[in-house]
């Protein structure tokens, strides 16, 4: 089942036949270091991972981790989707790409499409994200998606904290031009542009 598409990517439900790709992805050193060791070592392990993870989530929540593939060739490049974890109040967006497909903007493209799907099609008003403290590449994608670091959280059965990123919510005081609230230069310029387009005087 195709969930959403972008200019370059297609996101669809994971199938048991995707086990060879999942086996490779989950055993890449960066996946184990930044996300965790899922102890998937064989094709049968990979099939069980798909059956008891994404497929169960599709049934229970209507969303989960999806396969990300290139539209022009159907070649799989990673996974991306929405998750409902027991230890988080909100739904979060997650993604992981094979090393050979990083640095091409695919993670942002897929995650943006998934978040739009969650908000517009599923009615999820708030989507957050978590990432390991040293995963700078992931943090850059999350900030580009409009999420910012809020606090550290401890994941059950993990020895270290992870970082929670949440949507940036502009204070009403800021939106009303409160002089005591300072904005970064780029945000101040964006506000001026928005004010001009809306016909409001620049403050």
Residue pairs with C-beta under 8 A, 6 or more apart in sequence:
1 12
1 13
2 10
2 11
2 12
3 11
3 12
3 13
3 66
3 114
3 117
4 11
4 113
4 114
4 116
4 117
5 11
5 71
5 113
6 71
6 109
6 110
6 112
6 113
7 71
7 109
8 70
8 71
8 72
8 106
8 109
9 68
9 69
9 70
9 71
9 77
9 106
9 109
9 110
9 113
10 68
10 69
10 70
10 71
10 74
11 66
11 67
11 68
11 69
11 80
11 81
11 110
11 113
11 114
12 66
12 67
12 69
13 54
13 55
13 58
13 64
13 66
13 67
14 22
14 50
14 54
14 55
14 64
14 65
14 66
14 67
14 79
15 50
15 67
16 47
16 50
16 51
18 50
18 67
18 76
19 43
19 46
19 47
19 50
20 43
20 46
21 67
21 76
22 40
22 46
22 49
22 50
22 79
23 40
23 41
23 42
23 43
23 45
23 46
24 98
25 31
25 78
25 79
25 96
25 98
26 32
26 38
26 40
26 46
26 49
27 40
27 41
28 98
28 99
30 99
31 96
33 132
34 131
34 132
34 134
34 135
34 138
35 96
35 132
36 158
38 49
39 45
40 46
40 49
53 64
53 65
54 64
54 65
54 66
54 81
55 64
56 64
57 63
57 64
57 65
57 83
57 84
58 64
60 84
61 82
61 84
62 122
63 81
63 82
63 83
63 84
63 91
63 117
63 118
63 122
64 81
64 82
64 83
65 79
65 80
65 81
65 83
65 94
66 79
66 80
66 81
66 114
67 76
67 79
68 76
68 77
68 78
68 79
68 80
68 95
68 97
68 106
68 110
69 75
69 76
69 77
70 77
76 98
77 97
77 98
77 101
77 106
78 95
78 96
78 97
78 98
78 101
78 106
78 107
78 110
79 94
79 95
79 96
80 93
80 94
80 95
80 96
80 107
80 110
80 111
80 114
81 93
81 94
81 95
81 114
82 91
82 92
82 93
82 94
82 114
82 115
82 118
82 122
82 124
82 127
83 91
83 92
83 93
83 94
84 91
85 92
86 156
87 153
87 155
87 156
88 128
88 130
88 153
88 164
90 126
90 127
90 128
90 166
91 118
91 124
91 126
91 127
91 128
92 127
92 128
92 129
92 130
93 111
93 114
93 115
93 118
93 127
93 128
93 129
93 145
94 129
94 130
95 107
95 110
95 111
95 114
95 138
95 141
97 106
97 107
102 137
107 137
107 138
107 141
108 141
108 144
108 145
111 141
111 145
112 145
115 127
115 145
118 124
118 127
119 125
119 127
126 166
126 167
127 167
128 147
128 164
128 165
128 166
128 167
129 142
129 145
129 147
129 164
129 165
130 153
130 155
130 162
130 163
130 164
130 165
131 138
131 139
131 142
131 162
131 163
131 165
132 138
132 160
132 162
132 163
133 152
133 160
133 161
133 162
133 163
139 149
139 163
139 165
142 148
142 165
143 165
146 167
146 168
147 165
147 166
147 167
147 168
148 165
148 166
148 168
149 163
149 164
149 165
150 164
150 165
150 166
151 163
151 164
152 161
152 162
152 163
152 164
153 161
153 162
153 163
153 164
154 161
154 162
155 161
155 162
171 178
171 181
173 180
173 181
174 181
174 183
177 203
183 191
192 202
195 201
195 202
195 203
196 202
